């Protein structure tokens, strides 16, 4: 693939303070409910995911927001032990030098919310025609529910499964601690 064929990614950066707290709470509730308690790697979540995955058909991950940020910024999406070792080392480094607030700001600004759709500003405008500060709590929960498979949910925004997931996140949002 030549350089001319590379897909350009457009990210419109939004400062942490310009993102509605409901978005922050929804993403933490959906992706990493112990975000404020761990140092980048949540051993309990990894263990719980492993046990659940032994018994369930639908697999789930145990990655934290910090791990997802490192994977998205520096690593490939491949699922192998070498990537996980590199990810762990980079997460420890990231958590030593960045605040939780900065980590969440970075994550929200680079997360994928659909095919070629990156960052909270682009997502809030594409799905709801509002800026990130104007998102309602329910809209925030909807966006957070899409993060596990954004390209699929971009095409299937009104599925029963996504609605149930959105409602679950919406109910848990008030209990999410954010920086």
KAJO-V354616 format. One record per helix or strand. SS is the DSSP state (H for helix, E for strand). FROM is the first residue (numbers start at 1). LEN is the number of residues. Records with the same first field share a line. If there is no record, write none. Layout:
SS=FROM-LEN / FROM-LEN
This chain:
H=3-3 / 16-3 / 21-11 / 43-13 / 65-10 / 81-17 / 100-11 / 120-9 / 132-3 / 137-19 / 160-16
E=112-3 / 117-2
